[in-house]
Amino acid sequence: MWTVAGVTFANGGDNIGVYVPVFLSVGPAAVVAYCIVFLALVAALVGLGKFVATRRPIAELLERWEHILFPIVLIGLGIFILVSGGAFGL
C-alpha cells in the first residue's frame, strides 16, 4: 500500500503545482471539503474497478483488448481535456 501511495505521489508532482495555489486561496473548510470529495470519488473508482475486474466476461474482454483500449482512452481523455480547456483556441 505504501509503495502505491509513494508512486502515486511521485507521479502527481504537476498536481502539486496546481492544487497548492488552490488550497492557499480558499479557507480551511473548503480544503476539508475538497479532500473529502476526492477521497469519496477515489473510493468509488476503486469500488467500480473491483466490480468490473471480478466480472469474468468483462475482465477477459478487457484483458484481450487492453493493449488497444488503454492508449485510445488516454489519448481521447487528453484530447478532451485540451479541447474543453480551450488549448486550441476553438
N, C-alpha and C positions, 0 to 999 in steps of 0.2 A: 504494500500500500504506500509506504513512504517513497519507494522508488518511482512509482507512477506519479505521486504528488510532486516529487522533485523534477521529473522530466516535464510535467505539465507547467510547472512554474518557470522552468528554464526556457521553454518554448514560448512563453507568454510575455517576453520582455517588451514587445511592442505594445501589448495591452497595458503594461505598467505606465508607459509614456502617455497613454490616452486617459486612463482612469484616475491617475493621481491628480491631475488638474480638476477632474470632475468631482472627486471626493473632497478636494480642498475648497471647492466653490459652493458646496451645499452643507447643510447642518448635520449634526450627528444622527438625528432621527432618519434623515434621508439615506445616509450611509448604511445604517442598520437595515432599512427597508430594501436598499439595493442588494445587500448581502443575503437577506432572507429570500428575496425573489430569485436571485442567482442560484442559491443552494436548492431551492424548491424545483427550479427548472432542471438543474443537473440531476437531481433525484428522479424526476420524471423521465428524463432522457435515458438514464441508466435502466430504469424500470422498463421502458419501451424496448431498449436494446436487448435486455434479458428475455422479454416476452417474445420478440422476433426470433432471437437465436435459439430458443427452446422449441420452436415450431419446426419440425424436421423438414417438411417440404420447402418452407421459406428459406431455412438455413442451407439446404442443398442447392437451391436455386441461386442464392447469393454467393455461395462458395464457388459455384461453377462459373459465374459471370462477374465476380468481384474485380478481376483484373481489367475489365472493361467499364463496369459501372462506377467504380471509385473515381477514376480520373474524370469521367463525364460529370459526375456530381460536383466534384471540386471545381472544375472549370466553369460549370454552369453557375455555381454559387459565386465564384469570383466575378464572372461577368455581371450577374445580377447586382452584386454589391457595387461594382464600378458604375453601372448604368443608373441605379437608383440613387447613388451618391452624387451624380452629376459630373463624374470624372471626364466624360467625353463632351461636356457642354451641350448635351442634347436637350 
